[in-house]
Amino acid sequence: MPGESPSPRQLIGLGATLVGFVVLGLVGGIALDSWLHSTPVWTMVGLFLGVLGAVGTAIGELRKFLR
């Protein structure tokens, strides 16, 4: 509910989601680099997209609690 502080369960879920975004982006980039026999270009792209997704999710979720 808006205006209430987040519960520990919600914070743990948010943290797990953020880690998941970054890890999936990184692993996906590493897999693409391995498959394409390329330099770490796709690893960096995957990491960037993972961090971008994590930040977007964090902002969206934290807005609920800042109202």
Secondary structure, DSSP 8 states (H G I E B T S, - for coil): -TTS---HHHHHHHHHHHHHHHHHHHHHHHHHHHHHT--THHHHHHHHHHHHHHHHHHHHHHHHHH-
